[in-house]
Amino acid sequence: MQLTNMQSGRLIKRYKRFLADIELENGRQITVHCPNTGSMKNCADPGSDVWIMDSGNLKRKYLFGWELVRVENRYWACINTGRANGLIREAIESGVITELQGYGVIRQEVKYGDENSRIDLLLEDDAKSTCYVEIKNVTLLEHNGVGAFPDAVTARGAKHLRELMLMVEQGHRAVLMFCVPHTGIEQVRPADHIDPEYGQLLREAALAGVEIYAYGAKITPQEVTISHSLPVLL
């Protein structure tokens, strides 16, 4: 996925969930949109190098959106959670995600389940086989290359796990895909210390037949590309 119209700066602070103050290289300070509803733990340290995108839309209240951050001055992370679905779809279509090949049709945001949900990706083939793919973005690096999800308590995430288990019960294939646009993360595990209920439900989902995968990315200020599978530790 190409990133265009990017500018670098330094994070002053992130606040009110959707806003961040950035100091540009010329010393000018601006407020930008932060497209991430999570806690952004370990990805929003003041003073971090960041990259923001000029939307080109003068009607927007905040012209720029925050895209990348340099974590610990070592790793790249894409904090725009709105990119995750597109990144995974792109990786399926290019053949990078080997576990999800063989489907001729990919649909997005299709209603499903019993709890008024929409699946991120619905894969279908000519034999009427379906695969429900729920995508979660992982940017919380804890220690020794271990990434954790979620970075805050997530009732919505628990709902999605229940819906995936229901799809398995109904005879469909169901997948939870961890999209990991963080170059410091080498493996993924549930963040039991943050949301123990989610961790327990994730393990129950795996036992019920929900497939769980994680894929990491290559990241530069010009491009984010899903590139390799990562182990998931349950």
Legacy VTK file of the C-alpha trace (Angstrom):
# vtk DataFile Version 3.0
C-alpha trace
ASCII
DATASET POLYDATA
POINTS 234 float
0.000 0.000 0.000
1.519 3.264 -1.159
1.707 6.284 1.135
1.757 9.642 -0.633
2.006 13.307 0.352
3.857 12.435 3.550
5.650 14.868 5.854
7.802 14.141 8.881
7.634 15.733 12.283
7.840 15.100 15.991
4.978 14.153 18.306
4.157 16.703 20.978
1.161 14.843 22.409
-1.831 12.721 21.471
-5.123 13.604 23.178
-8.908 13.251 22.991
-8.272 9.955 21.147
-8.581 11.503 17.682
-6.155 14.431 17.905
-2.391 14.861 18.039
-0.148 17.902 18.105
2.879 17.641 15.821
5.945 19.826 15.372
7.042 19.891 11.746
10.680 20.038 10.655
10.400 23.793 10.092
9.295 24.292 13.702
5.643 24.910 12.910
3.155 23.185 15.233
-0.087 21.764 13.876
-2.967 19.604 15.072
-3.649 16.456 13.040
-6.289 13.740 12.980
-5.315 10.529 14.816
-7.060 7.595 13.061
-6.766 5.178 15.978
-9.400 4.553 18.667
-7.163 2.414 20.886
-4.898 3.414 23.724
-1.859 3.405 21.382
0.198 2.193 24.324
3.946 2.467 23.548
3.170 4.157 20.208
2.393 7.694 21.362
5.418 8.755 23.384
6.016 12.519 23.185
9.123 13.302 21.154
8.713 10.339 18.806
9.387 10.839 15.110
6.144 10.667 13.140
4.940 10.846 9.543
1.690 12.510 8.625
-0.265 12.520 5.362
-1.640 15.595 3.626
-5.203 14.650 2.649
-5.394 17.421 0.074
-8.978 18.037 1.198
-9.274 21.673 2.241
-12.797 21.015 3.561
-11.441 18.812 6.333
-11.077 20.422 9.731
-7.675 18.744 10.091
-5.866 18.600 6.782
-3.259 16.075 7.934
-3.675 12.552 9.289
-1.129 10.686 11.390
0.143 7.525 9.670
3.496 6.304 11.035
5.551 6.515 14.207
9.103 5.521 15.016
8.885 3.416 18.182
11.866 3.480 20.558
13.684 5.256 17.723
14.146 1.779 16.180
10.941 0.332 14.788
8.322 1.478 12.304
4.641 1.259 13.199
1.557 2.257 11.205
-0.958 3.611 13.707
-3.755 4.185 11.166
-6.069 1.279 11.984
-8.152 2.143 8.935
-5.374 0.663 6.799
-5.604 -2.865 8.248
-8.449 -4.233 6.122
-6.919 -2.926 2.915
-3.498 -4.276 3.815
-4.849 -7.767 4.471
-7.009 -7.758 1.350
-4.019 -6.651 -0.713
-1.927 -9.470 0.799
-4.611 -12.059 0.004
-4.913 -10.880 -3.580
-1.131 -10.869 -4.080
-0.797 -14.412 -2.667
1.216 -13.434 0.409
-1.331 -14.886 2.843
-1.139 -18.490 1.735
-3.836 -19.713 4.131
-6.519 -17.661 2.366
-5.984 -18.543 -1.275
-8.490 -20.128 -3.657
-11.403 -17.728 -3.243
-12.665 -15.905 -6.310
-14.686 -13.198 -4.589
-13.803 -10.903 -1.685
-16.508 -8.743 -0.164
-16.102 -6.202 2.632
-18.338 -5.133 5.523
-20.984 -7.819 5.011
-23.632 -8.201 7.710
-23.496 -11.497 9.582
-24.026 -13.221 12.931
-26.506 -12.726 15.744
-25.112 -9.537 17.289
-25.568 -6.998 14.484
-22.010 -7.373 13.198
-20.245 -6.773 9.896
-17.403 -9.043 8.829
-14.265 -7.305 7.599
-13.753 -9.674 4.657
-16.040 -12.399 3.315
-14.255 -14.781 0.951
-16.337 -16.888 -1.443
-15.625 -19.430 -4.164
-17.582 -21.085 -6.955
-18.429 -24.041 -4.746
-20.362 -21.676 -2.444
-17.749 -22.117 0.254
-17.395 -19.091 2.506
-14.677 -17.847 4.831
-15.345 -15.102 7.367
-12.236 -13.028 8.158
-12.157 -10.658 11.106
-9.080 -8.392 11.172
-7.461 -6.889 14.261
-4.609 -4.377 14.185
-1.669 -5.034 16.540
0.817 -2.300 17.451
1.485 -2.965 21.140
5.103 -4.127 21.488
5.805 -5.296 25.016
9.214 -6.975 25.273
11.573 -9.225 23.317
9.576 -8.893 20.110
6.271 -9.917 21.679
3.217 -8.036 20.486
-0.055 -8.138 22.392
-3.720 -7.575 21.576
-5.773 -5.723 22.675
-4.129 -2.575 24.024
-7.341 -1.710 25.914
-10.395 -3.658 27.077
-12.482 -4.510 24.008
-16.098 -5.584 24.309
-16.347 -5.226 20.525
-13.472 -7.661 20.025
-15.182 -10.204 22.270
-18.384 -9.857 20.256
-16.491 -10.583 17.057
-14.997 -13.755 18.532
-18.466 -14.978 19.474
-19.695 -14.287 15.949
-16.774 -16.216 14.435
-17.504 -19.208 16.674
-21.115 -19.084 15.520
-19.984 -19.206 11.884
-17.939 -22.340 12.643
-20.987 -23.900 14.295
-22.943 -23.212 11.121
-20.367 -25.043 9.013
-18.392 -22.105 7.640
-14.712 -21.317 7.810
-13.859 -18.478 10.225
-10.540 -16.671 10.651
-9.211 -14.108 13.082
-6.342 -12.303 11.365
-3.918 -10.178 13.357
-2.563 -7.459 11.066
0.785 -6.395 12.566
2.164 -3.207 10.965
4.996 -2.923 13.502
8.514 -3.945 12.529
9.525 -4.702 16.114
6.851 -7.361 16.680
7.941 -10.931 15.941
5.107 -12.866 17.575
1.611 -12.129 18.886
-0.218 -13.186 22.028
-3.415 -12.154 23.828
-2.911 -9.291 26.298
-4.280 -11.156 29.313
-2.988 -8.493 31.693
-5.076 -5.856 29.890
-8.233 -7.814 28.984
-8.244 -11.319 30.522
-11.775 -12.027 29.266
-10.691 -11.466 25.687
-7.707 -13.764 26.141
-9.891 -16.518 27.532
-12.433 -16.136 24.737
-9.689 -16.157 22.099
-8.478 -19.536 23.358
-12.053 -20.837 23.410
-12.478 -19.678 19.821
-9.334 -21.518 18.761
-10.584 -24.715 20.388
-13.954 -24.234 18.664
-12.283 -24.190 15.237
-11.680 -20.495 14.556
-8.369 -20.204 12.705
-5.985 -17.591 14.107
-3.137 -16.091 12.092
-0.813 -13.100 12.322
1.061 -11.328 9.544
3.771 -8.692 9.842
4.720 -5.898 7.484
7.536 -4.066 5.790
7.219 -0.327 6.426
8.827 2.792 4.971
7.546 6.386 4.825
6.420 5.589 1.277
4.829 2.156 1.664
3.317 -0.392 4.054
3.184 -3.975 2.784
2.162 -7.195 4.516
5.122 -9.494 3.988
5.452 -12.445 6.389
3.605 -14.672 8.816
4.171 -14.453 12.562
3.591 -17.051 15.282
0.568 -16.657 17.551
1.106 -17.746 21.150
-2.046 -18.870 22.928
LINES 1 235
234 0 1 2 3 4 5 6 7 8 9 10 11 12 13 14 15 16 17 18 19 20 21 22 23 24 25 26 27 28 29 30 31 32 33 34 35 36 37 38 39 40 41 42 43 44 45 46 47 48 49 50 51 52 53 54 55 56 57 58 59 60 61 62 63 64 65 66 67 68 69 70 71 72 73 74 75 76 77 78 79 80 81 82 83 84 85 86 87 88 89 90 91 92 93 94 95 96 97 98 99 100 101 102 103 104 105 106 107 108 109 110 111 112 113 114 115 116 117 118 119 120 121 122 123 124 125 126 127 128 129 130 131 132 133 134 135 136 137 138 139 140 141 142 143 144 145 146 147 148 149 150 151 152 153 154 155 156 157 158 159 160 161 162 163 164 165 166 167 168 169 170 171 172 173 174 175 176 177 178 179 180 181 182 183 184 185 186 187 188 189 190 191 192 193 194 195 196 197 198 199 200 201 202 203 204 205 206 207 208 209 210 211 212 213 214 215 216 217 218 219 220 221 222 223 224 225 226 227 228 229 230 231 232 233
